[in-house]
Every structure is written in structure tokens, then in C-alpha cells.
């Protein structure tokens, strides 16, 4: 009986040690050399009816925080689909970034809306294997003018 308990305890400790080891990218070390990607997805709907809004312009503005005044501002524009959904991917970031995402109805029926996002090592979900930050459910609810 003691041997069985010792064997089980040994197996549990081995499993704990094996799963506590980290492999892959070190967010502070490796990614400074290779850069990372951010993937943002969400939807846009009418605030009163919850109906999805099609063809709403989503603009993503991002700058690396350390270079905000002297660095490059990245701008990406996509449009919502017939279900009000959008997604985009932007690559090449090496430091923490500050983002502003706007939703704007080009017909002028709805009041534009803006959300701010700060991506850091403690920010949105980070996939250590691919070097990708995932920001899901960045949803907008627009109000008619």
C-alpha cells in the first residue's frame, strides 16, 4: 500500500513539474526580435433594436507606446459583413501598443463610436505559440442620430 501511494505521489509530482515548465516564446525576449500580431474581431449593432449593421466602417489606429510621438501610426480599415461582424489582423509590433478603434456608418444614420485598447504583455489573450494577441468581442452598439 505504501509503495502504491509513493508511486502515485511520484507520478503527480512529475506531472506537476512537467506542466509547469514553459516552452516557446519569451514575451519580453524573443518577441522584441520577431514582432507580434494582433487579431481583433467583433460586431456592430443598432443599440435600440440589436439588429446587426452591415457595411459599417471600422478603423483601427495603433502606435507603439514607446514611439507614440515619433513612431509610425498604423491605420487599417475594414467593413462589417451582412451580420454586422468584422475582423482584422495587423503584424509587426515589437512593443506595447495603444489603439483606437472607431465604428462609423458612412450613410450618416448613426453616431460614430470609439473604443480604446491598450495591448501589453498583461493585456488581451496572447498565444505564446504563434506570437499573436487575440481581442475578441470588441462590439459596438450605435445609436441613431
MONOR-V132364 format. One record per helix or strand of 2 or more residues. SS is the DSSP state (H for helix, E for strand). FROM is the first residue (numbers start at 0). TO is the last residue. If there is no record, write none. Layout:
<<SS/FROM/TO> <SS/FROM/TO>>
This chain:
<<H/1/19> <H/29/33> <E/35/45> <E/55/63> <H/64/66> <E/73/78> <E/84/92> <E/96/104> <E/112/118> <E/124/126> <E/131/134> <E/139/141>>
